[in-house]
Amino acid sequence: MENLGLDYKLLIAQVINFGLFFLLFKKFIAKPFLNLIKEEEENEKKNEQLKSKLLKQDEEIEVKRNSFKDELDEKEDKLITSAKERAKSVELKIIEEAEEDAKRIKQDALLEIEAEKQDLYKQLKNKISELSLIIVDKSLKEVLNEDTKKKITSAIIKNLPKDTSLYEN
Amino acid sequence: MKIKPRLKEDLKKFLFLKLGEESKVVTLISSHKLTNEQIEDIKERFPRIKNKEIILEIKENLMAGFILKEGSKITDLSLKSNLNNIKKNIYELT
């Protein structure tokens, strides 16, 4: 063996070294390293689970969000419809009130016109009677002389009834 | 406002006196001077003024006829009042 270039002592020493190295490696490096890998794997697994849970929650939130949005849209539509209806009823009410006001104003104006007409008519009547009296008064003043006055007075006296108590004021 | 009794009495006396005086006097208002005949005719138609003093007054705006004033009583038989009545009638008719 020596002729082959092998040194038994060195070989044994190397074997022992290797054995020692193997033991030390197994005890102090491989085991913690494997534990670390295992721990990492578990962490990764947990992370995956958490991720899937989060995704699920996200999906649920998305569904809820969509449903909430639909609900909100529906409420909004209802609100707009109700507001439109109310606006229409208010519009109708305003138009009705305006029409009533216009009717009342028209009626008042007609009454006022009628009152003014009556007033003018009264004034006209008064003027006619006043004018008639003025004409008669003037004509009589022109016609009446002392003699005629005496005759008229005599006629008034003669035409008096016997019961003159009727003339008492 | 309270009126003193003495003042009240004086006022009463004065009023009675005035009424008494007025009841004795008659005012005859006409548009022209009335003749005695006309005055007598009026007295005949109004017997209550026969024994009363008659004061004659002339108001030309009466036109014709006369007004008899006995205190607060007035009998208007003038042409002016007739015309006013006609005016009222015209107003009522139109």
Interface residues (C-beta under 8 A of the other chain):
Chain A: K125 N126 I128 S129 E130 S132 L133 V136 D137 L140 K141 L144 E146 T148 K149 K150 I152 T153 S154 I156 I157 K158 L160 K162 T164 Y167 E168 N169
Chain B: S30 S31 H32 L34 T35 Q38 D41 I42 R45 F46 M63 A64 G65 F66 K73 I74 T75 D76 L77 L79 L83 N84 I86 K87 K88 I90 Y91 T94
